[in-house]
Amino acid sequence: MTGASRGIGLGVAHRLVAEGAKVTITARKRPALEAAVEELGGPDHALAVDGSADDAGHQLDTVRRTLETFGRVDVLVNNSGINPAYGPMLDLDSGAARKILEVNLLAVLDWVRLVHRHWMAENGGAVVNVASLAGVRPARGIGFYGSSKAALMHLTSQLALELGPKVRVNAVAPAVVRTRFAAMLYEGREAAVTEDYPLGRLGEPADVAAAAAFLASADAAWVTGQTLILDGGLSLGAGVLPPRPAPQAAVRSPRCRGRNAVSPRPRPGLQGRARGRPSAGG
Ligand SMILES: NC(=O)c1ccc[n+]([C@@H]2O[C@H](COP(=O)([O-])OP(=O)(O)OC[C@H]3O[C@@H](n4cnc5c(N)ncnc54)[C@H](OP(=O)(O)O)[C@@H]3O)[C@@H](O)[C@H]2O)c1
């Protein structure tokens, strides 16, 4: 599991360990990896290998040490992903763009190739790639990151086509999940950001972990080449519904002042873009 000393990757590691797996986790910084190994129950459950996901030597070292330590690699979770710059895509430095492609896309192909060669070609297995909703829909400020994730989703389906029947390859595409990586997208304005989510909250690493664990498991034995969107309903959009009334908006209708007075229906169009959502609970 790449990029798993914190955030979504560590969440997936917790979930897989709880289900009986032994995990190898990677990240660049050793101290956080060591703390994560302790959190996961120590060396009987987890092995840490430090390095950058796009470093060929680190990739080979990780696969070798996993096979030496645990004897098999049934599941590969390509979780590490970077977005070193925010802003309009035309302003993105091309060196940064290349690095995004190297970590978010090319490294995934390298990891799959290695794990396939050393274990899965003969023994089978499952790959889960962590994409993003930004790869499904354009998003301001993170355009090239989203482009890399769109390519990752295509890579996922292409690999699924080529590696079946022994190996399944799927992806998850989360919207905003509360981790350090996404903090600038919601910190200090979480209530406002959350308003657009029909399920009323941002994602947690455990939400992604549950989906990744499913895709990695035998329960998903007939699922390959898919990207599962995990977004609390965000991509449903506002639709044509009128805005949802604010909780305190219950006032008497000027046209109905009797005992059966009800709240007035909000009028669409008053706030520019309709922000109404299908209500999940009131
Ligand atoms: N959070 C969200 O809202 C969200 C939404 C959609 C998709 N995603 C995707 O989810 C994945 C994980 O994101 P996160 O939110 O969990 O981030 P996070 O909390 O910042 O954690 C990132 C993890 O990856 C490691 N890492 C960073 N760069 C790496 C590299 N080059 N090589 C190896 N490991 C590296 C980090 O440790 P070191 O710094 O020590 O390397 C850390 O363990 C990413 O692919 C991201 O694109 C996140």
The ligand as a Tripos MOL2 file, in Angstrom:
@<TRIPOS>MOLECULE
LIG
   48    52     1     0     0
SMALL
NO_CHARGES

@<TRIPOS>ATOM
      1 N1         -8.1520   13.7810    0.7900 N.am      1 LIG1
      2 C1         -8.9310   13.9510   -0.2470 C.2       1 LIG1
      3 O1         -9.8630   14.7690   -0.2430 O.2       1 LIG1
      4 C2         -8.7330   13.1130   -1.4790 C.ar      1 LIG1
      5 C3         -9.7630   13.1030   -2.4210 C.ar      1 LIG1
      6 C4         -9.6060   12.3350   -3.5650 C.ar      1 LIG1
      7 C5         -8.4660   11.6030   -3.7560 C.ar      1 LIG1
      8 N2         -7.4780   11.6380   -2.8200 N.ar      1 LIG1
      9 C6         -6.2890   10.8320   -3.0800 C.3       1 LIG1
     10 O2         -6.0670   10.0070   -1.9610 O.3       1 LIG1
     11 C7         -4.6880    9.6890   -1.8930 C.3       1 LIG1
     12 C8         -4.1910    9.9040   -0.4660 C.3       1 LIG1
     13 O3         -4.4440   11.2350   -0.0880 O.3       1 LIG1
     14 P1         -4.6160   11.6740    1.4330 P.3       1 LIG1
     15 O4         -5.6670   12.6930    1.4110 O.co2     1 LIG1
     16 O5         -4.7300   10.4980    2.3090 O.co2     1 LIG1
     17 O6         -3.2140   12.4200    1.6680 O.3       1 LIG1
     18 P2         -2.3530   12.6270    3.0080 P.3       1 LIG1
     19 O7         -3.1900   12.5720    4.2070 O.co2     1 LIG1
     20 O8         -1.5250   13.8250    2.7370 O.co2     1 LIG1
     21 O9         -1.4150   11.3400    3.0190 O.3       1 LIG1
     22 C9         -0.5410   11.1190    1.9560 C.3       1 LIG1
     23 C10         0.3290    9.9150    2.2610 C.3       1 LIG1
     24 O10         1.1170    9.6340    1.1080 O.3       1 LIG1
     25 C11         2.5080    9.7820    1.4320 C.3       1 LIG1
     26 N3          3.1600   10.3450    0.2590 N.ar      1 LIG1
     27 C12         3.0830   11.5950   -0.2360 C.ar      1 LIG1
     28 N4          3.8180   11.6940   -1.3470 N.ar      1 LIG1
     29 C13         4.3760   10.4790   -1.5460 C.ar      1 LIG1
     30 C14         5.2600    9.9540   -2.5160 C.ar      1 LIG1
     31 N5          5.7570   10.6940   -3.5140 N.pl3     1 LIG1
     32 N6          5.6310    8.6530   -2.4240 N.ar      1 LIG1
     33 C15         5.1660    7.8770   -1.4150 C.ar      1 LIG1
     34 N7          4.3350    8.3250   -0.4740 N.ar      1 LIG1
     35 C16         3.9570    9.6150   -0.5390 C.ar      1 LIG1
     36 C17         2.5440   10.6550    2.6800 C.3       1 LIG1
     37 O11         3.6950   10.4650    3.4960 O.3       1 LIG1
     38 P3          5.0850   11.2410    3.1920 P.3       1 LIG1
     39 O12         4.7530   12.6900    3.1310 O.co2     1 LIG1
     40 O13         5.9690   10.8670    4.3470 O.co2     1 LIG1
     41 O14         5.5930   10.7010    1.8990 O.co2     1 LIG1
     42 C18         1.2980   10.1430    3.4040 C.3       1 LIG1
     43 O15         1.5630    8.9160    4.0260 O.3       1 LIG1
     44 C19        -4.0010   10.5440   -2.9540 C.3       1 LIG1
     45 O16        -3.7850    9.7600   -4.1100 O.3       1 LIG1
     46 C20        -5.0090   11.6150   -3.2470 C.3       1 LIG1
     47 O17        -4.8760   12.1050   -4.5730 O.3       1 LIG1
     48 C21        -7.5800   12.3750   -1.6960 C.ar      1 LIG1
@<TRIPOS>BOND
     1     1     2 1
     2     2     3 2
     3     2     4 1
     4     4     5 ar
     5     4    48 ar
     6     5     6 ar
     7     6     7 ar
     8     7     8 ar
     9     8     9 1
    10     8    48 ar
    11     9    10 1
    12     9    46 1
    13    10    11 1
    14    11    12 1
    15    11    44 1
    16    12    13 1
    17    13    14 1
    18    14    15 2
    19    14    16 1
    20    14    17 1
    21    17    18 1
    22    18    19 2
    23    18    20 1
    24    18    21 1
    25    21    22 1
    26    22    23 1
    27    23    24 1
    28    23    42 1
    29    24    25 1
    30    25    26 1
    31    25    36 1
    32    26    27 ar
    33    26    35 ar
    34    27    28 ar
    35    28    29 ar
    36    29    30 ar
    37    29    35 ar
    38    30    31 1
    39    30    32 ar
    40    32    33 ar
    41    33    34 ar
    42    34    35 ar
    43    36    37 1
    44    36    42 1
    45    37    38 1
    46    38    39 2
    47    38    40 1
    48    38    41 1
    49    42    43 1
    50    44    45 1
    51    44    46 1
    52    46    47 1
@<TRIPOS>SUBSTRUCTURE
     1 LIG1         1 GROUP 0 **** ****
